Amino acid sequence: SMEQVDMVNRLVGCVWIVGVAVLWASCAQVGTPSGGQIDKTPPALVFAQPSMGEVQVVGQGMILEFDEYIKVRNLNQQLLVSPPLGGAVEAIVRGRTVELSWDVPLKENTTYVFQFGDGVVDLNEGNSASSLVRAFSTGVSLDTLMLTGTVVDALDGTPAKGCRAMLFPASWPVDSIEAGAMPMYVAESNDKGVFELGYLPEAAFRCLVVQDDNRNYRWDAGEAGALGPE
């Protein structure tokens, strides 16, 4: 009968509406995605040009490729080049690769050491490629002398980890070192408080060790520090 047909139509309409409502509710459910553990691994270098310790290097650039996507952070404040280039270093990041270039030609028969500090980090978590050092020579030989030392807490004698040991020419006045002159070479103390400064020429240096909480290569008020002998 017409009444039966009308009732069926209304029931179908109700089922359709209920079905849509259930579908919408299931799609709108909110959950917390599982992101896994936070990445604490710093970027690892997988390729470099010039290569480490390469001699007779020419050109005005460097290529560094890492195992993950990276970015540069305050590179001109973090990058130490010894001897200084005499000009700014430009950086272009292309995915996992950073390309460095500079305008001033390199000196002949000279060992150059590039120390990146916290200047190269991974893209998401900001883990820095710690202890990133590149050394090469424009001559036929490479400076290979090394200075090692140990940093300890003056109060209890325990090893001091993560301190920056910085070398300055011994001819520089102590006042200029304490006032914030940029060092020539830098290294960080490890879990045992030991640091290693490599690729050094035969010369006289003075060593300043700083806790360097703000990572600016100088001693600031409130930071632990020690100025070693020549």
GITA-V83940 format. One record per residue. N is the residue number from 1. RES is the residue in three letters. PSI is psi in radians with two decimals (* if undefined). D_LAST is the distance of its C-alpha to the last C-alpha in whole Angstrom. Layout:
N RES PSI D_LAST
N RES PSI D_LAST
//
This chain:
1 SER 2.93 110
2 MET -0.60 109
3 GLU -0.68 107
4 GLN -0.74 106
5 VAL -0.75 104
6 ASP -0.68 103
7 MET -0.73 101
8 VAL -0.76 100
9 ASN -0.72 98
10 ARG -0.67 97
11 LEU -0.74 95
12 VAL -0.72 94
13 GLY -0.69 92
14 CYS -0.75 91
15 VAL -0.73 89
16 TRP -0.75 88
17 ILE -0.77 86
18 VAL -0.73 85
19 GLY -0.75 83
20 VAL -0.71 81
21 ALA -0.73 80
22 VAL -0.70 79
23 LEU -0.77 77
24 TRP -0.72 76
25 ALA -0.68 74
26 SER -0.56 73
27 CYS -0.44 71
28 ALA 0.00 70
29 GLN 2.37 68
30 VAL 2.31 65
31 GLY 2.88 62
32 THR 2.03 58
33 PRO 2.60 57
34 SER 1.95 55
35 GLY -0.11 51
36 GLY -2.95 50
37 GLN 2.58 46
38 ILE 2.36 44
39 ASP 2.04 41
40 LYS 0.14 38
41 THR 2.19 37
42 PRO 2.80 34
43 PRO 2.43 35
44 ALA 2.35 35
45 LEU 2.28 34
46 VAL -0.30 37
47 PHE 2.51 37
48 ALA 2.51 34
49 GLN 2.04 35
50 PRO 2.73 33
51 SER 2.86 32
52 MET 2.22 29
53 GLY 0.14 27
54 GLU 2.52 30
55 VAL 2.89 30
56 GLN 0.78 32
57 VAL 2.38 32
58 VAL 2.95 34
59 GLY 3.09 35
60 GLN 0.89 34
61 GLY 2.92 34
62 MET 2.48 33
63 ILE 2.25 36
64 LEU 2.19 35
65 GLU 2.36 38
66 PHE 3.03 38
67 ASP 0.06 40
68 GLU 2.95 41
69 TYR 2.42 42
70 ILE 2.99 39
71 LYS 2.82 38
72 VAL 2.56 35
73 ARG 2.01 33
74 ASN 0.80 31
75 LEU -0.73 30
76 ASN -0.33 29
77 GLN -0.47 27
78 GLN -0.53 25
79 LEU 2.18 25
80 LEU 2.24 22
81 VAL 2.20 22
82 SER 2.22 19
83 PRO 2.75 20
84 PRO 2.54 22
85 LEU -0.43 25
86 GLY 0.25 26
87 GLY 3.02 29
88 ALA 2.70 30
89 VAL 2.19 31
90 GLU 2.51 35
91 ALA 2.30 36
92 ILE 2.19 39
93 VAL 2.27 40
94 ARG 1.53 43
95 GLY -1.88 44
96 ARG 0.04 41
97 THR 2.44 39
98 VAL 2.30 37
99 GLU 2.11 37
100 LEU 2.54 34
101 SER 2.67 35
102 TRP 2.70 33
103 ASP -0.48 34
104 VAL 2.23 32
105 PRO 2.61 32
106 LEU 2.63 29
107 LYS 2.65 27
108 GLU 2.62 28
109 ASN 0.85 26
110 THR 2.38 24
111 THR 2.19 22
112 TYR 2.40 23
113 VAL 2.12 21
114 PHE 2.10 24
115 GLN 2.11 23
116 PHE -0.12 25
117 GLY -2.20 24
118 ASP 0.44 28
119 GLY -0.33 29
120 VAL 2.13 32
121 VAL 2.80 34
122 ASP 2.80 38
123 LEU -0.70 41
124 ASN -0.89 42
125 GLU -0.31 40
126 GLY 0.37 37
127 ASN 2.25 35
128 SER 2.55 31
129 ALA 1.43 31
130 SER 2.64 27
131 SER 0.56 24
132 LEU 1.90 26
133 VAL 2.39 24
134 ARG 2.31 26
135 ALA 2.39 24
136 PHE 2.96 26
137 SER 2.50 26
138 THR -0.15 29
139 GLY -2.81 28
140 VAL -0.09 29
141 SER 2.83 26
142 LEU 2.39 24
143 ASP 2.28 20
144 THR 0.24 19
145 LEU 2.71 16
146 MET 2.52 15
147 LEU 2.24 12
148 THR 2.72 14
149 GLY 3.06 13
150 THR 2.37 16
151 VAL 2.23 16
152 VAL 2.70 19
153 ASP 2.26 21
154 ALA -0.38 20
155 LEU -0.77 24
156 ASP -0.02 25
157 GLY 0.16 22
158 THR 2.67 24
159 PRO 2.45 22
160 ALA 1.94 21
161 LYS 2.56 23
162 GLY 0.24 23
163 CYS 2.59 19
164 ARG 2.15 17
165 ALA 2.11 14
166 MET 2.35 13
167 LEU 2.40 10
168 PHE 2.59 10
169 PRO 2.39 9
170 ALA -0.37 6
171 SER -0.25 10
172 TRP 2.44 11
173 PRO 2.50 12
174 VAL -0.60 11
175 ASP -0.69 15
176 SER -0.58 15
177 ILE -0.82 13
178 GLU -0.43 15
179 ALA -0.16 18
180 GLY 0.37 18
181 ALA 2.51 17
182 MET 2.39 17
183 PRO 2.92 14
184 MET -0.64 15
185 TYR 2.68 15
186 VAL 2.57 16
187 ALA 2.83 17
188 GLU 2.54 19
189 SER 2.49 19
190 ASN -2.88 23
191 ASP -0.48 25
192 LYS 0.09 23
193 GLY 0.12 20
194 VAL 2.40 18
195 PHE 2.70 17
196 GLU 2.16 17
197 LEU 2.04 15
198 GLY 3.09 17
199 TYR 0.76 18
200 LEU 2.56 15
201 PRO 2.93 15
202 GLU 1.82 13
203 ALA 3.02 11
204 ALA 2.34 7
205 PHE 2.86 6
206 ARG 2.44 5
207 CYS 2.22 7
208 LEU 2.19 10
209 VAL 2.24 13
210 VAL 2.48 17
211 GLN -0.62 20
212 ASP 1.02 21
213 ASP -0.62 25
214 ASN 0.11 26
215 ARG 0.77 24
216 ASN 0.23 23
217 TYR 0.55 19
218 ARG 2.83 18
219 TRP 2.30 18
220 ASP 2.72 22
221 ALA 2.33 24
222 GLY -0.23 25
223 GLU 2.39 22
224 ALA 2.54 20
225 GLY 2.88 16
226 ALA 2.39 13
227 LEU 2.03 9
228 GLY 3.00 7
229 PRO 3.02 4
230 GLU * 0
//
